[in-house]
Amino acid sequence: MRVLGIDPGLTRCGIGVVEGALGRPLTLRGHGVVTTPSDQPTPLRLCEIERVLEEWLDEHQPDAVAVERVFSQHNVRTVMGTAQASGIAMVVAARRGLPVALHTPSEVKAAVSGNGRADKAQVGVMVTRLLRLEEVPRPADAADALALAICHLWRGGAQARLDAAVAAAAVTGRGR
């Protein structure tokens, strides 16, 4: 399975593609960051994020998209930009019929490091180890996007199998 992880942000939107499966080695397929200037109008910034995400979807052909779930922050302006970028990520994936999963930051941290309160440095180190890289992916937004993709490969795949089993049991009447 190939997953495009997206760490949404209006100024910096992290992107990472990982291929693998639960219990198998993971393979890095690409990572980067979409940057938009803060002095540019928001609609144009969102268009740039959409354009780059579309390019990544064309190039990497993922099976699923994992996006960091937006959580409440004290800075309303920051959370609004993050939510807007997140919405763009979900739209470009849905337009192609790709499943979209939202993962919380603590869920992602726990999946890659075993600690839901890990800091960015710990997440970066674990992403480096899990993908067998020479150095931590930079900037941190790209490492976070890779962590999202890894989280989805490990947790989302298992959840999808559970959902399919429950659906099958409901059809056959065995789930009662």
Legacy VTK file of the C-alpha trace (Angstrom):
# vtk DataFile Version 3.0
C-alpha trace
ASCII
DATASET POLYDATA
POINTS 176 float
0.000 0.000 0.000
1.199 3.498 -0.820
0.095 6.404 1.377
0.441 10.142 0.841
0.771 11.822 4.244
-0.089 15.511 4.517
0.820 17.762 7.436
-1.452 20.692 6.530
-0.418 24.278 6.876
-0.932 27.464 4.931
2.680 28.660 5.131
4.284 25.187 5.111
2.346 22.066 4.089
4.381 18.894 4.575
4.026 16.059 2.067
5.406 12.533 2.280
4.822 9.259 0.456
5.560 5.916 2.091
4.948 2.444 0.771
4.653 -0.664 2.914
2.442 -2.849 5.024
2.082 -3.861 8.641
4.976 -6.155 9.543
6.947 -5.341 6.390
9.739 -2.858 5.751
8.668 0.648 4.793
9.953 2.456 1.710
10.249 6.209 1.269
8.876 7.303 -2.107
9.221 11.052 -1.658
8.874 13.989 0.684
8.724 17.749 0.482
6.977 20.912 1.580
4.643 23.294 -0.196
5.459 26.829 0.896
3.334 29.886 0.258
4.199 33.500 1.080
2.272 34.999 3.976
1.779 38.262 2.082
-0.106 36.500 -0.715
-3.944 36.369 -0.594
-5.246 33.195 1.043
-7.187 31.976 -2.023
-3.996 32.059 -4.112
-2.073 30.244 -1.392
-4.741 27.527 -1.312
-4.571 27.237 -5.117
-0.812 26.664 -4.886
-1.270 23.939 -2.264
-3.913 22.300 -4.457
-1.676 22.476 -7.549
1.268 20.829 -5.802
-0.877 18.146 -4.146
-2.376 17.301 -7.542
1.160 16.928 -8.946
2.104 14.584 -6.094
-1.028 12.499 -6.607
-0.237 12.219 -10.332
3.389 11.303 -9.717
3.029 8.887 -6.788
-0.425 7.335 -7.362
-1.146 6.635 -3.665
-3.770 4.150 -2.490
-4.831 6.415 0.384
-4.256 9.871 1.841
-3.602 10.525 5.532
-4.098 14.062 6.832
-3.332 15.401 10.280
-6.568 16.140 12.103
-6.820 19.833 12.922
-6.947 20.449 16.647
-7.779 23.556 18.617
-4.947 25.959 19.169
-4.836 29.273 20.944
-3.973 31.096 17.731
-7.220 31.183 15.727
-5.464 32.510 12.624
-3.064 29.553 12.607
-5.809 26.987 13.107
-7.871 28.568 10.306
-5.003 28.303 7.825
-4.327 24.736 8.883
-8.007 23.832 8.510
-8.166 25.454 5.074
-5.086 23.542 3.863
-6.526 20.359 5.359
-9.757 20.914 3.436
-7.828 21.300 0.175
-5.974 18.027 0.880
-9.228 16.168 1.500
-10.882 17.616 -1.619
-8.057 16.668 -4.002
-8.053 13.110 -2.632
-11.853 12.765 -2.677
-11.995 14.095 -6.231
-9.907 11.065 -7.236
-11.907 8.620 -5.161
-9.052 8.021 -2.731
-9.827 7.125 0.868
-8.907 9.900 3.292
-8.012 9.238 6.916
-7.568 11.853 9.619
-5.087 11.088 12.386
-4.522 13.164 15.515
-1.023 14.381 16.336
-0.874 12.184 19.449
-2.012 9.143 17.453
0.759 9.741 14.915
3.384 10.262 17.619
2.307 7.084 19.415
2.367 5.073 16.181
5.914 6.024 15.205
7.570 6.507 18.593
5.432 4.633 21.104
4.819 7.905 22.950
1.819 10.106 22.163
3.630 13.078 23.715
6.854 12.741 21.712
8.385 15.979 20.488
9.190 16.815 16.863
12.804 15.729 17.262
11.796 12.285 18.551
9.319 11.846 15.700
11.998 12.836 13.190
14.481 10.350 14.624
11.944 7.532 14.526
10.886 8.352 10.947
14.577 8.230 10.008
14.989 4.808 11.627
11.759 3.341 10.286
12.549 4.423 6.733
16.249 3.511 7.076
17.413 6.998 6.075
20.825 8.574 6.528
19.433 11.750 8.086
16.210 13.222 9.438
13.955 14.513 6.645
13.927 18.315 6.545
12.079 20.468 7.206
10.167 19.022 10.160
6.866 19.409 8.262
8.065 16.791 5.748
9.065 14.420 8.559
5.628 14.929 10.133
3.954 14.092 6.804
6.002 10.894 6.574
4.998 10.033 10.144
1.341 10.472 9.119
1.798 8.087 6.203
3.513 5.526 8.463
0.770 5.865 11.064
-1.851 5.199 8.428
-0.007 2.203 7.030
0.217 0.667 10.478
-3.086 1.754 12.000
-5.300 2.636 9.057
-4.720 -0.641 7.266
-5.711 -2.599 10.342
-8.793 -0.415 10.805
-9.778 -0.936 7.165
-9.557 -4.732 7.619
-11.699 -4.525 10.756
-14.277 -2.367 8.986
-14.382 -4.821 6.057
-14.835 -7.774 8.432
-17.674 -6.027 10.274
-19.352 -5.168 6.951
-18.995 -8.760 5.722
-20.405 -10.124 8.984
-23.388 -7.780 8.706
-24.104 -8.984 5.158
-23.911 -12.665 6.120
-25.800 -12.145 9.364
-22.906 -13.408 11.493
-22.384 -10.111 13.258
-25.511 -10.411 15.425
LINES 1 177
176 0 1 2 3 4 5 6 7 8 9 10 11 12 13 14 15 16 17 18 19 20 21 22 23 24 25 26 27 28 29 30 31 32 33 34 35 36 37 38 39 40 41 42 43 44 45 46 47 48 49 50 51 52 53 54 55 56 57 58 59 60 61 62 63 64 65 66 67 68 69 70 71 72 73 74 75 76 77 78 79 80 81 82 83 84 85 86 87 88 89 90 91 92 93 94 95 96 97 98 99 100 101 102 103 104 105 106 107 108 109 110 111 112 113 114 115 116 117 118 119 120 121 122 123 124 125 126 127 128 129 130 131 132 133 134 135 136 137 138 139 140 141 142 143 144 145 146 147 148 149 150 151 152 153 154 155 156 157 158 159 160 161 162 163 164 165 166 167 168 169 170 171 172 173 174 175
